[in-house]
Amino acid sequence: MPRFEYHCTESLRLFGKPYEEVHCWLDEFAGTPEYGFRHRRKRHHESGILEAVALFGPEAGEVARRHIVSDLKEEGWTEQDHFPRDEADYVKMGLF
């Protein structure tokens, strides 16, 4: 799993800022008793990107998408695959 520092460094390189708040928000449920590693199902999808934009502004959309793509690739997803729409779609895809 890409670490927080990796996501921030990648954002700094690609977007000019680390966007710590976006990465913290996306991974808020990581390590919690209820979700643990399966936290990605909560916000790592198109609906999560829209929430990030509503919370942090339009620039957060591409930052969140890049974070999610980096994480999805670790699970075997490729850019030719369907991008998850929401939590149910994420789970249906077997990515949880």
Protein Blocks (a to p, Z undefined) as FASTA:
>chain_A
ZZfklmmmmmmmmnopaklmmmmmmmmmgoiaklmmmlmmmmncfklmmmmmmmnojklm
mmmmmmmmmmmmmnopafkbccdfblmlmmmnopZZ
